[in-house]
Amino acid sequence: MAELSKKIMVVYSSKTGLTEQYAAWIAEDLHAPLFKLEELNREELETCPIVVYGGGLYAGVIHGLHKLKKRLSKDIPVRRLIVFATGASPASPQQLQTTRNGNFSREEQAQIPFFYYQAGIHYERMKAGDRFLMRLFNGFQLIASLRKGRERKPAPKAISANLCDRADIAPLLEQVRRWKR
Ligand SMILES: Cc1cc2nc3c(=O)[nH]c(=O)nc-3n(C[C@H](O)[C@H](O)[C@H](O)COP(=O)(O)O)c2cc1C
């Protein structure tokens, strides 16, 4: 039982590999198994009391989180869950709170530790639909700035940037270690 109570798994959903990078670092440092959300082993999930979940931010929504929450509430009602999200926006207290408010109920916010990492953007690995959405989003931003009478900025170039930094995960690892003690 003591062994079981220490069991942890890292689960992630990643479209362009940036969340996957963070999930792999976390799993390695915790000596925990790593699963893609879509390949999640139901038996493992049922016996695992601590789950770390990571997903990319898409229009403010943490990819895959809704699906995981549904699975967890069905499999085991009481569970310790930690969530992290990766995005292109800089990490700030405001970004953290906005993402938290948009993805968790008040009750969940009190129970689920949440971390945000600025991972960057990977245009080459994006599917056509996501690339189109990014162009649309950049277009809306341009229209909004013109309406506000701001100077016309040049259209942002589709440049990929990998800003993943292994040092970011330290507070999450510390949270897991506190739970394991
Ligand atoms: C369609 C689209 C929407 C996005 N929306 C956001 C967003 O709301 N906030 C943000 O910070 N980053 C946003 N991003 C950037 C991704 O969240 C970021 O690149 C993330 O690290 C991707 O993770 P993944 O490769 O693991 O899926 C968006 C990217 C795309 C393609």
The ligand as an SDF file (V2000), in Angstrom:
LIG
                    3D

 31 33  0  0  0  0  0  0  0  0999 V2000
   -4.6480   27.9400  -32.9850 C   0  0  0  0  0  0  0  0  0  0  0  0
   -3.7030   28.2600  -31.8730 C   0  0  0  0  0  0  0  0  0  0  0  0
   -4.1560   28.9110  -30.7360 C   0  0  0  0  0  0  0  0  0  0  0  0
   -3.2750   29.2300  -29.6950 C   0  0  0  0  0  0  0  0  0  0  0  0
   -3.7470   29.8780  -28.5890 N   0  0  0  0  0  0  0  0  0  0  0  0
   -2.8900   30.2570  -27.6060 C   0  0  0  0  0  0  0  0  0  0  0  0
   -3.3590   30.9630  -26.4570 C   0  0  0  0  0  0  0  0  0  0  0  0
   -4.5410   31.2290  -26.2810 O   0  0  0  0  0  0  0  0  0  0  0  0
   -2.4400   31.3600  -25.5340 N   0  0  0  0  0  0  0  0  0  0  0  0
   -1.1010   31.0720  -25.6600 C   0  0  0  0  0  0  0  0  0  0  0  0
   -0.3110   31.4620  -24.7980 O   0  0  0  0  0  0  0  0  0  0  0  0
   -0.6380   30.3460  -26.7270 N   0  0  0  0  0  0  0  0  0  0  0  0
   -1.4970   29.9430  -27.6820 C   0  0  0  0  0  0  0  0  0  0  0  0
   -1.0440   29.1900  -28.7540 N   0  0  0  0  0  0  0  0  0  0  0  0
    0.3490   28.7050  -28.7560 C   0  0  0  0  0  0  0  0  0  0  0  0
    0.4260   27.2820  -28.1530 C   0  0  0  0  0  0  0  0  0  0  0  0
   -0.3030   27.2040  -26.9500 O   0  0  0  0  0  0  0  0  0  0  0  0
    1.8690   26.9060  -27.8020 C   0  0  0  0  0  0  0  0  0  0  0  0
    2.6670   26.8860  -28.9600 O   0  0  0  0  0  0  0  0  0  0  0  0
    1.9140   25.5800  -27.0550 C   0  0  0  0  0  0  0  0  0  0  0  0
    3.1450   25.4660  -26.3650 O   0  0  0  0  0  0  0  0  0  0  0  0
    1.7170   24.4050  -27.9820 C   0  0  0  0  0  0  0  0  0  0  0  0
    1.8070   23.2180  -27.2320 O   0  0  0  0  0  0  0  0  0  0  0  0
    1.7740   21.7750  -27.9220 P   0  0  0  0  0  0  0  0  0  0  0  0
    2.7590   21.8040  -29.0470 O   0  0  0  0  0  0  0  0  0  0  0  0
    2.2010   20.8460  -26.8670 O   0  0  0  0  0  0  0  0  0  0  0  0
    0.3520   21.5180  -28.3610 O   0  0  0  0  0  0  0  0  0  0  0  0
   -1.8970   28.8540  -29.7840 C   0  0  0  0  0  0  0  0  0  0  0  0
   -1.4470   28.1650  -30.9270 C   0  0  0  0  0  0  0  0  0  0  0  0
   -2.3280   27.8680  -31.9560 C   0  0  0  0  0  0  0  0  0  0  0  0
   -1.8290   27.1210  -33.1610 C   0  0  0  0  0  0  0  0  0  0  0  0
  1  2  1  0
  2  3  1  0
  2 30  2  0
  3  4  2  0
  4  5  1  0
  4 28  1  0
  5  6  2  0
  6  7  1  0
  6 13  1  0
  7  8  2  0
  7  9  1  0
  9 10  1  0
 10 11  2  0
 10 12  1  0
 12 13  2  0
 13 14  1  0
 14 15  1  0
 14 28  1  0
 15 16  1  0
 16 17  1  0
 16 18  1  0
 18 19  1  0
 18 20  1  0
 20 21  1  0
 20 22  1  0
 22 23  1  0
 23 24  1  0
 24 25  2  0
 24 26  1  0
 24 27  1  0
 28 29  2  0
 29 30  1  0
 30 31  1  0
M  END
$$$$
